[in-house]
Amino acid sequence: MEKLPTLKAKEIRRMSREERRKKLEELRAELMKLRTDVKAKGRIENPSALRELRRSIARILTVEREEG
């Protein structure tokens, strides 16, 4: 798995609402895939990826709530 770029709040705010929703779907799918790998293999190559994915998802949801 490649290193995931950190999504900054500033970058998220520049996205359109549709782009944010699409990115959110992608991140959630990736998170589910990683969690499945953890359950199947017992470990993953980059454990910090789980944390970064969760944080990126939270940032997107926060910006969505701020903008209403």
CHARMM-style PDB file with segment names, atoms N, HN, CA, C and O in Angstrom:
ATOM      1  N   MET     1       0.844  -1.194   0.000  1.00  0.00      PROA
ATOM      2  CA  MET     1       0.000   0.000   0.000  1.00  0.00      PROA
ATOM      3  C   MET     1       0.883   1.248   0.000  1.00  0.00      PROA
ATOM      4  O   MET     1       1.872   1.327   0.728  1.00  0.00      PROA
ATOM      5  N   GLU     2       0.513   2.195  -0.811  1.00  0.00      PROA
ATOM      6  HN  GLU     2      -0.291   2.131  -1.402  1.00  0.00      PROA
ATOM      7  CA  GLU     2       1.290   3.435  -0.878  1.00  0.00      PROA
ATOM      8  C   GLU     2       0.938   4.351   0.276  1.00  0.00      PROA
ATOM      9  O   GLU     2      -0.115   4.211   0.898  1.00  0.00      PROA
ATOM     10  N   LYS     3       1.822   5.282   0.555  1.00  0.00      PROA
ATOM     11  HN  LYS     3       2.678   5.395   0.049  1.00  0.00      PROA
ATOM     12  CA  LYS     3       1.596   6.269   1.624  1.00  0.00      PROA
ATOM     13  C   LYS     3       0.438   7.167   1.229  1.00  0.00      PROA
ATOM     14  O   LYS     3       0.415   7.724   0.131  1.00  0.00      PROA
ATOM     15  N   LEU     4      -0.502   7.300   2.117  1.00  0.00      PROA
ATOM     16  HN  LEU     4      -0.483   6.848   3.009  1.00  0.00      PROA
ATOM     17  CA  LEU     4      -1.663   8.150   1.854  1.00  0.00      PROA
ATOM     18  C   LEU     4      -1.314   9.602   2.133  1.00  0.00      PROA
ATOM     19  O   LEU     4      -0.782   9.915   3.198  1.00  0.00      PROA
ATOM     20  N   PRO     5      -1.603  10.483   1.204  1.00  0.00      PROA
ATOM     21  CA  PRO     5      -1.356  11.895   1.481  1.00  0.00      PROA
ATOM     22  C   PRO     5      -2.347  12.394   2.531  1.00  0.00      PROA
ATOM     23  O   PRO     5      -3.520  12.020   2.515  1.00  0.00      PROA
ATOM     24  N   THR     6      -1.877  13.224   3.424  1.00  0.00      PROA
ATOM     25  HN  THR     6      -0.924  13.528   3.437  1.00  0.00      PROA
ATOM     26  CA  THR     6      -2.734  13.774   4.457  1.00  0.00      PROA
ATOM     27  C   THR     6      -3.639  14.834   3.839  1.00  0.00      PROA
ATOM     28  O   THR     6      -3.175  15.748   3.157  1.00  0.00      PROA
ATOM     29  N   LEU     7      -4.927  14.696   4.090  1.00  0.00      PROA
ATOM     30  HN  LEU     7      -5.304  13.954   4.645  1.00  0.00      PROA
ATOM     31  CA  LEU     7      -5.878  15.692   3.610  1.00  0.00      PROA
ATOM     32  C   LEU     7      -5.957  16.811   4.632  1.00  0.00      PROA
ATOM     33  O   LEU     7      -6.323  16.577   5.784  1.00  0.00      PROA
ATOM     34  N   LYS     8      -5.628  17.990   4.232  1.00  0.00      PROA
ATOM     35  HN  LYS     8      -5.331  18.180   3.296  1.00  0.00      PROA
ATOM     36  CA  LYS     8      -5.696  19.152   5.121  1.00  0.00      PROA
ATOM     37  C   LYS     8      -7.086  19.786   5.001  1.00  0.00      PROA
ATOM     38  O   LYS     8      -7.734  19.690   3.960  1.00  0.00      PROA
ATOM     39  N   ALA     9      -7.526  20.423   6.065  1.00  0.00      PROA
ATOM     40  HN  ALA     9      -6.999  20.500   6.911  1.00  0.00      PROA
ATOM     41  CA  ALA     9      -8.844  21.053   6.070  1.00  0.00      PROA
ATOM     42  C   ALA     9      -8.943  22.104   4.970  1.00  0.00      PROA
ATOM     43  O   ALA     9      -9.995  22.261   4.349  1.00  0.00      PROA
ATOM     44  N   LYS    10      -7.864  22.813   4.733  1.00  0.00      PROA
ATOM     45  HN  LYS    10      -7.011  22.686   5.238  1.00  0.00      PROA
ATOM     46  CA  LYS    10      -7.859  23.839   3.691  1.00  0.00      PROA
ATOM     47  C   LYS    10      -8.134  23.228   2.312  1.00  0.00      PROA
ATOM     48  O   LYS    10      -8.885  23.787   1.512  1.00  0.00      PROA
ATOM     49  N   GLU    11      -7.516  22.078   2.050  1.00  0.00      PROA
ATOM     50  HN  GLU    11      -6.906  21.624   2.699  1.00  0.00      PROA
ATOM     51  CA  GLU    11      -7.737  21.378   0.780  1.00  0.00      PROA
ATOM     52  C   GLU    11      -9.183  20.895   0.674  1.00  0.00      PROA
ATOM     53  O   GLU    11      -9.802  20.978  -0.387  1.00  0.00      PROA
ATOM     54  N   ILE    12      -9.704  20.395   1.780  1.00  0.00      PROA
ATOM     55  HN  ILE    12      -9.202  20.328   2.642  1.00  0.00      PROA
ATOM     56  CA  ILE    12     -11.075  19.882   1.789  1.00  0.00      PROA
ATOM     57  C   ILE    12     -12.068  21.014   1.522  1.00  0.00      PROA
ATOM     58  O   ILE    12     -13.045  20.826   0.798  1.00  0.00      PROA
ATOM     59  N   ARG    13     -11.820  22.176   2.099  1.00  0.00      PROA
ATOM     60  HN  ARG    13     -11.026  22.329   2.687  1.00  0.00      PROA
ATOM     61  CA  ARG    13     -12.733  23.311   1.893  1.00  0.00      PROA
ATOM     62  C   ARG    13     -12.739  23.779   0.437  1.00  0.00      PROA
ATOM     63  O   ARG    13     -13.741  24.313  -0.038  1.00  0.00      PROA
ATOM     64  N   ARG    14     -11.627  23.582  -0.268  1.00  0.00      PROA
ATOM     65  HN  ARG    14     -10.813  23.148   0.118  1.00  0.00      PROA
ATOM     66  CA  ARG    14     -11.562  23.984  -1.678  1.00  0.00      PROA
ATOM     67  C   ARG    14     -12.328  23.030  -2.591  1.00  0.00      PROA
ATOM     68  O   ARG    14     -12.663  23.383  -3.722  1.00  0.00      PROA
ATOM     69  N   MET    15     -12.607  21.820  -2.098  1.00  0.00      PROA
ATOM     70  HN  MET    15     -12.335  21.534  -1.179  1.00  0.00      PROA
ATOM     71  CA  MET    15     -13.345  20.843  -2.902  1.00  0.00      PROA
ATOM     72  C   MET    15     -14.812  21.234  -2.983  1.00  0.00      PROA
ATOM     73  O   MET    15     -15.349  21.901  -2.098  1.00  0.00      PROA
ATOM     74  N   SER    16     -15.441  20.804  -4.063  1.00  0.00      PROA
ATOM     75  HN  SER    16     -15.005  20.262  -4.782  1.00  0.00      PROA
ATOM     76  CA  SER    16     -16.888  20.991  -4.153  1.00  0.00      PROA
ATOM     77  C   SER    16     -17.548  19.954  -3.243  1.00  0.00      PROA
ATOM     78  O   SER    16     -16.912  18.991  -2.817  1.00  0.00      PROA
ATOM     79  N   ARG    17     -18.800  20.160  -2.962  1.00  0.00      PROA
ATOM     80  HN  ARG    17     -19.318  20.943  -3.308  1.00  0.00      PROA
ATOM     81  CA  ARG    17     -19.526  19.230  -2.094  1.00  0.00      PROA
ATOM     82  C   ARG    17     -19.523  17.819  -2.690  1.00  0.00      PROA
ATOM     83  O   ARG    17     -19.379  16.830  -1.972  1.00  0.00      PROA
ATOM     84  N   GLU    18     -19.685  17.744  -4.005  1.00  0.00      PROA
ATOM     85  HN  GLU    18     -19.802  18.548  -4.589  1.00  0.00      PROA
ATOM     86  CA  GLU    18     -19.698  16.449  -4.689  1.00  0.00      PROA
ATOM     87  C   GLU    18     -18.329  15.770  -4.611  1.00  0.00      PROA
ATOM     88  O   GLU    18     -18.248  14.557  -4.419  1.00  0.00      PROA
ATOM     89  N   GLU    19     -17.263  16.542  -4.757  1.00  0.00      PROA
ATOM     90  HN  GLU    19     -17.328  17.527  -4.912  1.00  0.00      PROA
ATOM     91  CA  GLU    19     -15.903  15.986  -4.645  1.00  0.00      PROA
ATOM     92  C   GLU    19     -15.656  15.446  -3.242  1.00  0.00      PROA
ATOM     93  O   GLU    19     -15.036  14.396  -3.072  1.00  0.00      PROA
ATOM     94  N   ARG    20     -16.145  16.169  -2.241  1.00  0.00      PROA
ATOM     95  HN  ARG    20     -16.649  17.022  -2.379  1.00  0.00      PROA
ATOM     96  CA  ARG    20     -15.982  15.713  -0.857  1.00  0.00      PROA
ATOM     97  C   ARG    20     -16.715  14.400  -0.620  1.00  0.00      PROA
ATOM     98  O   ARG    20     -16.188  13.493   0.025  1.00  0.00      PROA
ATOM     99  N   ARG    21     -17.921  14.306  -1.140  1.00  0.00      PROA
ATOM    100  HN  ARG    21     -18.349  15.042  -1.664  1.00  0.00      PROA
ATOM    101  CA  ARG    21     -18.695  13.075  -0.952  1.00  0.00      PROA
ATOM    102  C   ARG    21     -18.012  11.889  -1.628  1.00  0.00      PROA
ATOM    103  O   ARG    21     -17.974  10.785  -1.083  1.00  0.00      PROA
ATOM    104  N   LYS    22     -17.474  12.133  -2.825  1.00  0.00      PROA
ATOM    105  HN  LYS    22     -17.505  13.029  -3.268  1.00  0.00      PROA
ATOM    106  CA  LYS    22     -16.780  11.073  -3.549  1.00  0.00      PROA
ATOM    107  C   LYS    22     -15.523  10.643  -2.781  1.00  0.00      PROA
ATOM    108  O   LYS    22     -15.252   9.449  -2.651  1.00  0.00      PROA
ATOM    109  N   LYS    23     -14.769  11.604  -2.281  1.00  0.00      PROA
ATOM    110  HN  LYS    23     -14.990  12.573  -2.387  1.00  0.00      PROA
ATOM    111  CA  LYS    23     -13.551  11.318  -1.521  1.00  0.00      PROA
ATOM    112  C   LYS    23     -13.901  10.564  -0.238  1.00  0.00      PROA
ATOM    113  O   LYS    23     -13.191   9.638   0.154  1.00  0.00      PROA
ATOM    114  N   LEU    24     -14.980  10.954   0.404  1.00  0.00      PROA
ATOM    115  HN  LEU    24     -15.557  11.707   0.086  1.00  0.00      PROA
ATOM    116  CA  LEU    24     -15.429  10.292   1.624  1.00  0.00      PROA
ATOM    117  C   LEU    24     -15.742   8.818   1.346  1.00  0.00      PROA
ATOM    118  O   LEU    24     -15.359   7.946   2.126  1.00  0.00      PROA
ATOM    119  N   GLU    25     -16.429   8.542   0.250  1.00  0.00      PROA
ATOM    120  HN  GLU    25     -16.740   9.251  -0.383  1.00  0.00      PROA
ATOM    121  CA  GLU    25     -16.730   7.157  -0.132  1.00  0.00      PROA
ATOM    122  C   GLU    25     -15.448   6.367  -0.362  1.00  0.00      PROA
ATOM    123  O   GLU    25     -15.327   5.227   0.087  1.00  0.00      PROA
ATOM    124  N   GLU    26     -14.486   6.978  -1.065  1.00  0.00      PROA
ATOM    125  HN  GLU    26     -14.585   7.904  -1.430  1.00  0.00      PROA
ATOM    126  CA  GLU    26     -13.209   6.306  -1.343  1.00  0.00      PROA
ATOM    127  C   GLU    26     -12.469   5.985  -0.045  1.00  0.00      PROA
ATOM    128  O   GLU    26     -11.961   4.878   0.132  1.00  0.00      PROA
ATOM    129  N   LEU    27     -12.413   6.967   0.860  1.00  0.00      PROA
ATOM    130  HN  LEU    27     -12.825   7.866   0.716  1.00  0.00      PROA
ATOM    131  CA  LEU    27     -11.701   6.766   2.122  1.00  0.00      PROA
ATOM    132  C   LEU    27     -12.375   5.700   2.978  1.00  0.00      PROA
ATOM    133  O   LEU    27     -11.696   4.881   3.598  1.00  0.00      PROA
ATOM    134  N   ARG    28     -13.695   5.704   3.015  1.00  0.00      PROA
ATOM    135  HN  ARG    28     -14.247   6.368   2.512  1.00  0.00      PROA
ATOM    136  CA  ARG    28     -14.408   4.695   3.802  1.00  0.00      PROA
ATOM    137  C   ARG    28     -14.189   3.292   3.225  1.00  0.00      PROA
ATOM    138  O   ARG    28     -14.040   2.324   3.970  1.00  0.00      PROA
ATOM    139  N   ALA    29     -14.173   3.193   1.900  1.00  0.00      PROA
ATOM    140  HN  ALA    29     -14.294   3.979   1.295  1.00  0.00      PROA
ATOM    141  CA  ALA    29     -13.922   1.895   1.262  1.00  0.00      PROA
ATOM    142  C   ALA    29     -12.507   1.411   1.587  1.00  0.00      PROA
ATOM    143  O   ALA    29     -12.300   0.235   1.886  1.00  0.00      PROA
ATOM    144  N   GLU    30     -11.549   2.315   1.527  1.00  0.00      PROA
ATOM    145  HN  GLU    30     -11.717   3.270   1.284  1.00  0.00      PROA
ATOM    146  CA  GLU    30     -10.164   1.962   1.841  1.00  0.00      PROA
ATOM    147  C   GLU    30     -10.029   1.540   3.307  1.00  0.00      PROA
ATOM    148  O   GLU    30      -9.317   0.584   3.616  1.00  0.00      PROA
ATOM    149  N   LEU    31     -10.705   2.245   4.196  1.00  0.00      PROA
ATOM    150  HN  LEU    31     -11.283   3.021   3.945  1.00  0.00      PROA
ATOM    151  CA  LEU    31     -10.677   1.904   5.617  1.00  0.00      PROA
ATOM    152  C   LEU    31     -11.265   0.509   5.841  1.00  0.00      PROA
ATOM    153  O   LEU    31     -10.714  -0.280   6.608  1.00  0.00      PROA
ATOM    154  N   MET    32     -12.369   0.208   5.181  1.00  0.00      PROA
ATOM    155  HN  MET    32     -12.817   0.850   4.558  1.00  0.00      PROA
ATOM    156  CA  MET    32     -12.991  -1.099   5.318  1.00  0.00      PROA
ATOM    157  C   MET    32     -12.045  -2.195   4.808  1.00  0.00      PROA
ATOM    158  O   MET    32     -11.938  -3.263   5.411  1.00  0.00      PROA
ATOM    159  N   LYS    33     -11.373  -1.920   3.705  1.00  0.00      PROA
ATOM    160  HN  LYS    33     -11.460  -1.052   3.215  1.00  0.00      PROA
ATOM    161  CA  LYS    33     -10.418  -2.871   3.135  1.00  0.00      PROA
ATOM    162  C   LYS    33      -9.271  -3.134   4.115  1.00  0.00      PROA
ATOM    163  O   LYS    33      -8.881  -4.282   4.327  1.00  0.00      PROA
ATOM    164  N   LEU    34      -8.737  -2.067   4.709  1.00  0.00      PROA
ATOM    165  HN  LEU    34      -9.054  -1.134   4.537  1.00  0.00      PROA
ATOM    166  CA  LEU    34      -7.644  -2.232   5.665  1.00  0.00      PROA
ATOM    167  C   LEU    34      -8.102  -2.999   6.905  1.00  0.00      PROA
ATOM    168  O   LEU    34      -7.376  -3.853   7.413  1.00  0.00      PROA
ATOM    169  N   ARG    35      -9.287  -2.700   7.381  1.00  0.00      PROA
ATOM    170  HN  ARG    35      -9.877  -2.006   6.968  1.00  0.00      PROA
ATOM    171  CA  ARG    35      -9.798  -3.405   8.560  1.00  0.00      PROA
ATOM    172  C   ARG    35      -9.984  -4.891   8.257  1.00  0.00      PROA
ATOM    173  O   ARG    35      -9.729  -5.743   9.108  1.00  0.00      PROA
ATOM    174  N   THR    36     -10.426  -5.191   7.046  1.00  0.00      PROA
ATOM    175  HN  THR    36     -10.633  -4.500   6.354  1.00  0.00      PROA
ATOM    176  CA  THR    36     -10.581  -6.580   6.624  1.00  0.00      PROA
ATOM    177  C   THR    36      -9.223  -7.274   6.598  1.00  0.00      PROA
ATOM    178  O   THR    36      -9.092  -8.416   7.039  1.00  0.00      PROA
ATOM    179  N   ASP    37      -8.209  -6.572   6.075  1.00  0.00      PROA
ATOM    180  HN  ASP    37      -8.316  -5.644   5.717  1.00  0.00      PROA
ATOM    181  CA  ASP    37      -6.857  -7.126   6.056  1.00  0.00      PROA
ATOM    182  C   ASP    37      -6.355  -7.416   7.461  1.00  0.00      PROA
ATOM    183  O   ASP    37      -5.718  -8.443   7.694  1.00  0.00      PROA
ATOM    184  N   VAL    38      -6.638  -6.519   8.397  1.00  0.00      PROA
ATOM    185  HN  VAL    38      -7.156  -5.684   8.207  1.00  0.00      PROA
ATOM    186  CA  VAL    38      -6.206  -6.720   9.783  1.00  0.00      PROA
ATOM    187  C   VAL    38      -6.860  -7.978  10.352  1.00  0.00      PROA
ATOM    188  O   VAL    38      -6.205  -8.781  11.016  1.00  0.00      PROA
ATOM    189  N   LYS    39      -8.145  -8.140  10.090  1.00  0.00      PROA
ATOM    190  HN  LYS    39      -8.678  -7.487   9.551  1.00  0.00      PROA
ATOM    191  CA  LYS    39      -8.858  -9.312  10.613  1.00  0.00      PROA
ATOM    192  C   LYS    39      -8.345 -10.595   9.960  1.00  0.00      PROA
ATOM    193  O   LYS    39      -8.196 -11.615  10.632  1.00  0.00      PROA
ATOM    194  N   ALA    40      -8.075 -10.548   8.658  1.00  0.00      PROA
ATOM    195  HN  ALA    40      -8.195  -9.719   8.112  1.00  0.00      PROA
ATOM    196  CA  ALA    40      -7.656 -11.746   7.930  1.00  0.00      PROA
ATOM    197  C   ALA    40      -6.201 -12.119   8.222  1.00  0.00      PROA
ATOM    198  O   ALA    40      -5.892 -13.284   8.475  1.00  0.00      PROA
ATOM    199  N   LYS    41      -5.325 -11.139   8.187  1.00  0.00      PROA
ATOM    200  HN  LYS    41      -5.576 -10.193   7.982  1.00  0.00      PROA
ATOM    201  CA  LYS    41      -3.889 -11.411   8.323  1.00  0.00      PROA
ATOM    202  C   LYS    41      -3.367 -11.182   9.732  1.00  0.00      PROA
ATOM    203  O   LYS    41      -2.292 -11.670  10.084  1.00  0.00      PROA
ATOM    204  N   GLY    42      -4.109 -10.453  10.530  1.00  0.00      PROA
ATOM    205  HN  GLY    42      -4.981 -10.057  10.244  1.00  0.00      PROA
ATOM    206  CA  GLY    42      -3.660 -10.173  11.884  1.00  0.00      PROA
ATOM    207  C   GLY    42      -2.810  -8.923  11.988  1.00  0.00      PROA
ATOM    208  O   GLY    42      -2.591  -8.410  13.086  1.00  0.00      PROA
ATOM    209  N   ARG    43      -2.329  -8.428  10.860  1.00  0.00      PROA
ATOM    210  HN  ARG    43      -2.507  -8.844   9.968  1.00  0.00      PROA
ATOM    211  CA  ARG    43      -1.531  -7.197  10.855  1.00  0.00      PROA
ATOM    212  C   ARG    43      -1.511  -6.617   9.443  1.00  0.00      PROA
ATOM    213  O   ARG    43      -1.863  -7.290   8.474  1.00  0.00      PROA
ATOM    214  N   ILE    44      -1.099  -5.373   9.349  1.00  0.00      PROA
ATOM    215  HN  ILE    44      -0.813  -4.827  10.136  1.00  0.00      PROA
ATOM    216  CA  ILE    44      -1.002  -4.736   8.043  1.00  0.00      PROA
ATOM    217  C   ILE    44       0.369  -4.085   7.903  1.00  0.00      PROA
ATOM    218  O   ILE    44       1.088  -3.877   8.880  1.00  0.00      PROA
ATOM    219  N   GLU    45       0.698  -3.776   6.675  1.00  0.00      PROA
ATOM    220  HN  GLU    45       0.114  -3.945   5.881  1.00  0.00      PROA
ATOM    221  CA  GLU    45       2.013  -3.209   6.377  1.00  0.00      PROA
ATOM    222  C   GLU    45       2.222  -1.853   7.040  1.00  0.00      PROA
ATOM    223  O   GLU    45       3.297  -1.568   7.569  1.00  0.00      PROA
ATOM    224  N   ASN    46       1.171  -1.009   7.005  1.00  0.00      PROA
ATOM    225  HN  ASN    46       0.299  -1.240   6.575  1.00  0.00      PROA
ATOM    226  CA  ASN    46       1.295   0.344   7.518  1.00  0.00      PROA
ATOM    227  C   ASN    46       0.170   0.628   8.526  1.00  0.00      PROA
ATOM    228  O   ASN    46      -0.887   1.127   8.141  1.00  0.00      PROA
ATOM    229  N   PRO    47       0.387   0.319   9.790  1.00  0.00      PROA
ATOM    230  CA  PRO    47      -0.673   0.496  10.787  1.00  0.00      PROA
ATOM    231  C   PRO    47      -1.138   1.938  10.944  1.00  0.00      PROA
ATOM    232  O   PRO    47      -2.292   2.176  11.297  1.00  0.00      PROA
ATOM    233  N   SER    48      -0.260   2.900  10.688  1.00  0.00      PROA
ATOM    234  HN  SER    48       0.678   2.707  10.401  1.00  0.00      PROA
ATOM    235  CA  SER    48      -0.657   4.301  10.834  1.00  0.00      PROA
ATOM    236  C   SER    48      -1.656   4.725   9.758  1.00  0.00      PROA
ATOM    237  O   SER    48      -2.296   5.769   9.886  1.00  0.00      PROA
ATOM    238  N   ALA    49      -1.792   3.935   8.716  1.00  0.00      PROA
ATOM    239  HN  ALA    49      -1.272   3.087   8.613  1.00  0.00      PROA
ATOM    240  CA  ALA    49      -2.747   4.252   7.654  1.00  0.00      PROA
ATOM    241  C   ALA    49      -4.180   4.251   8.191  1.00  0.00      PROA
ATOM    242  O   ALA    49      -4.997   5.076   7.783  1.00  0.00      PROA
ATOM    243  N   LEU    50      -4.483   3.331   9.101  1.00  0.00      PROA
ATOM    244  HN  LEU    50      -3.820   2.660   9.433  1.00  0.00      PROA
ATOM    245  CA  LEU    50      -5.823   3.289   9.702  1.00  0.00      PROA
ATOM    246  C   LEU    50      -6.137   4.609  10.399  1.00  0.00      PROA
ATOM    247  O   LEU    50      -7.210   5.184  10.218  1.00  0.00      PROA
ATOM    248  N   ARG    51      -5.195   5.067  11.184  1.00  0.00      PROA
ATOM    249  HN  ARG    51      -4.324   4.599  11.330  1.00  0.00      PROA
ATOM    250  CA  ARG    51      -5.388   6.320  11.920  1.00  0.00      PROA
ATOM    251  C   ARG    51      -5.554   7.496  10.964  1.00  0.00      PROA
ATOM    252  O   ARG    51      -6.434   8.336  11.152  1.00  0.00      PROA
ATOM    253  N   GLU    52      -4.716   7.553   9.948  1.00  0.00      PROA
ATOM    254  HN  GLU    52      -4.001   6.871   9.795  1.00  0.00      PROA
ATOM    255  CA  GLU    52      -4.773   8.658   8.993  1.00  0.00      PROA
ATOM    256  C   GLU    52      -6.092   8.650   8.210  1.00  0.00      PROA
ATOM    257  O   GLU    52      -6.669   9.707   7.956  1.00  0.00      PROA
ATOM    258  N   LEU    53      -6.562   7.471   7.834  1.00  0.00      PROA
ATOM    259  HN  LEU    53      -6.093   6.612   8.041  1.00  0.00      PROA
ATOM    260  CA  LEU    53      -7.849   7.373   7.141  1.00  0.00      PROA
ATOM    261  C   LEU    53      -8.987   7.867   8.028  1.00  0.00      PROA
ATOM    262  O   LEU    53      -9.843   8.631   7.582  1.00  0.00      PROA
ATOM    263  N   ARG    54      -8.993   7.426   9.288  1.00  0.00      PROA
ATOM    264  HN  ARG    54      -8.298   6.806   9.650  1.00  0.00      PROA
ATOM    265  CA  ARG    54     -10.050   7.873  10.205  1.00  0.00      PROA
ATOM    266  C   ARG    54     -10.025   9.386  10.381  1.00  0.00      PROA
ATOM    267  O   ARG    54     -11.073  10.030  10.424  1.00  0.00      PROA
ATOM    268  N   ARG    55      -8.834   9.946  10.482  1.00  0.00      PROA
ATOM    269  HN  ARG    55      -7.982   9.423  10.448  1.00  0.00      PROA
ATOM    270  CA  ARG    55      -8.721  11.394  10.662  1.00  0.00      PROA
ATOM    271  C   ARG    55      -9.171  12.145   9.412  1.00  0.00      PROA
ATOM    272  O   ARG    55      -9.840  13.173   9.518  1.00  0.00      PROA
ATOM    273  N   SER    56      -8.817  11.651   8.242  1.00  0.00      PROA
ATOM    274  HN  SER    56      -8.274  10.816   8.156  1.00  0.00      PROA
ATOM    275  CA  SER    56      -9.240  12.307   7.005  1.00  0.00      PROA
ATOM    276  C   SER    56     -10.758  12.271   6.865  1.00  0.00      PROA
ATOM    277  O   SER    56     -11.376  13.250   6.445  1.00  0.00      PROA
ATOM    278  N   ILE    57     -11.348  11.143   7.219  1.00  0.00      PROA
ATOM    279  HN  ILE    57     -10.846  10.347   7.560  1.00  0.00      PROA
ATOM    280  CA  ILE    57     -12.815  11.028   7.178  1.00  0.00      PROA
ATOM    281  C   ILE    57     -13.431  12.036   8.147  1.00  0.00      PROA
ATOM    282  O   ILE    57     -14.403  12.712   7.809  1.00  0.00      PROA
ATOM    283  N   ALA    58     -12.873  12.136   9.336  1.00  0.00      PROA
ATOM    284  HN  ALA    58     -12.083  11.587   9.611  1.00  0.00      PROA
ATOM    285  CA  ALA    58     -13.389  13.082  10.330  1.00  0.00      PROA
ATOM    286  C   ALA    58     -13.259  14.523   9.838  1.00  0.00      PROA
ATOM    287  O   ALA    58     -14.160  15.333  10.056  1.00  0.00      PROA
ATOM    288  N   ARG    59     -12.160  14.847   9.185  1.00  0.00      PROA
ATOM    289  HN  ARG    59     -11.428  14.189   9.008  1.00  0.00      PROA
ATOM    290  CA  ARG    59     -11.976  16.210   8.666  1.00  0.00      PROA
ATOM    291  C   ARG    59     -13.036  16.546   7.623  1.00  0.00      PROA
ATOM    292  O   ARG    59     -13.609  17.635   7.635  1.00  0.00      PROA
ATOM    293  N   ILE    60     -13.289  15.605   6.724  1.00  0.00      PROA
ATOM    294  HN  ILE    60     -12.823  14.720   6.714  1.00  0.00      PROA
ATOM    295  CA  ILE    60     -14.300  15.843   5.691  1.00  0.00      PROA
ATOM    296  C   ILE    60     -15.664  16.052   6.336  1.00  0.00      PROA
ATOM    297  O   ILE    60     -16.386  16.983   5.978  1.00  0.00      PROA
ATOM    298  N   LEU    61     -16.019  15.192   7.284  1.00  0.00      PROA
ATOM    299  HN  LEU    61     -15.433  14.436   7.575  1.00  0.00      PROA
ATOM    300  CA  LEU    61     -17.321  15.318   7.951  1.00  0.00      PROA
ATOM    301  C   LEU    61     -17.431  16.629   8.721  1.00  0.00      PROA
ATOM    302  O   LEU    61     -18.499  17.239   8.763  1.00  0.00      PROA
ATOM    303  N   THR    62     -16.342  17.059   9.322  1.00  0.00      PROA
ATOM    304  HN  THR    62     -15.473  16.564   9.288  1.00  0.00      PROA
ATOM    305  CA  THR    62     -16.339  18.330  10.056  1.00  0.00      PROA
ATOM    306  C   THR    62     -16.585  19.499   9.121  1.00  0.00      PROA
ATOM    307  O   THR    62     -17.390  20.378   9.426  1.00  0.00      PROA
ATOM    308  N   VAL    63     -15.903  19.520   7.992  1.00  0.00      PROA
ATOM    309  HN  VAL    63     -15.249  18.805   7.745  1.00  0.00      PROA
ATOM    310  CA  VAL    63     -16.090  20.604   7.023  1.00  0.00      PROA
ATOM    311  C   VAL    63     -17.525  20.579   6.495  1.00  0.00      PROA
ATOM    312  O   VAL    63     -18.146  21.629   6.328  1.00  0.00      PROA
ATOM    313  N   GLU    64     -18.048  19.386   6.235  1.00  0.00      PROA
ATOM    314  HN  GLU    64     -17.544  18.533   6.370  1.00  0.00      PROA
ATOM    315  CA  GLU    64     -19.438  19.273   5.770  1.00  0.00      PROA
ATOM    316  C   GLU    64     -20.402  19.875   6.790  1.00  0.00      PROA
ATOM    317  O   GLU    64     -21.329  20.595   6.418  1.00  0.00      PROA
ATOM    318  N   ARG    65     -20.191  19.589   8.056  1.00  0.00      PROA
ATOM    319  HN  ARG    65     -19.439  19.004   8.358  1.00  0.00      PROA
ATOM    320  CA  ARG    65     -21.077  20.129   9.104  1.00  0.00      PROA
ATOM    321  C   ARG    65     -20.927  21.628   9.249  1.00  0.00      PROA
ATOM    322  O   ARG    65     -21.908  22.337   9.475  1.00  0.00      PROA
ATOM    323  N   GLU    66     -19.699  22.116   9.122  1.00  0.00      PROA
ATOM    324  HN  GLU    66     -18.902  21.540   8.939  1.00  0.00      PROA
ATOM    325  CA  GLU    66     -19.463  23.556   9.229  1.00  0.00      PROA
ATOM    326  C   GLU    66     -20.195  24.323   8.123  1.00  0.00      PROA
ATOM    327  O   GLU    66     -20.751  25.397   8.355  1.00  0.00      PROA
ATOM    328  N   GLU    67     -20.183  23.752   6.927  1.00  0.00      PROA
ATOM    329  HN  GLU    67     -19.732  22.880   6.738  1.00  0.00      PROA
ATOM    330  CA  GLU    67     -20.791  24.442   5.786  1.00  0.00      PROA
ATOM    331  C   GLU    67     -22.296  24.211   5.702  1.00  0.00      PROA
ATOM    332  O   GLU    67     -22.991  24.886   4.943  1.00  0.00      PROA
ATOM    333  N   GLY    68     -22.787  23.268   6.473  1.00  0.00      PROA
ATOM    334  HN  GLY    68     -22.222  22.720   7.090  1.00  0.00      PROA
ATOM    335  CA  GLY    68     -24.223  23.060   6.561  1.00  0.00      PROA
ATOM    336  C   GLY    68     -24.834  22.323   5.471  1.00  0.00      PROA
ATOM    337  OT1 GLY    68     -26.046  22.107   5.476  1.00  0.00      PROA
TER     338      GLY     68
END
